[in-house]
Amino acid sequence: MTDEEIATLAALSRSRTELASRVSRAQMLLAYCENPSFCAGGQRHGAHHQTVQRCVERALAALDDRPRPGKEPTITPEAKAWLVSLA
């Protein structure tokens, strides 16, 4: 992570007005950055190691675009051109 991202997580982890779940996740991510071990992060914050693992995996997944379900368009290019010509 960049220094800016770590600073943002650090500020979030000390926040008293942010949701407790977000503060907890920020603390887990920071702990994982310092020591890349799910067990160590879990022991440090009193959470199960799978909770830390899930938090890290979700943060990494947020970096990628999720596949989106969708239906192929049924309007043909000719129909679009006809509609544009009407407008």
Disulfide bonds with the S-S distance in Angstrom:
none
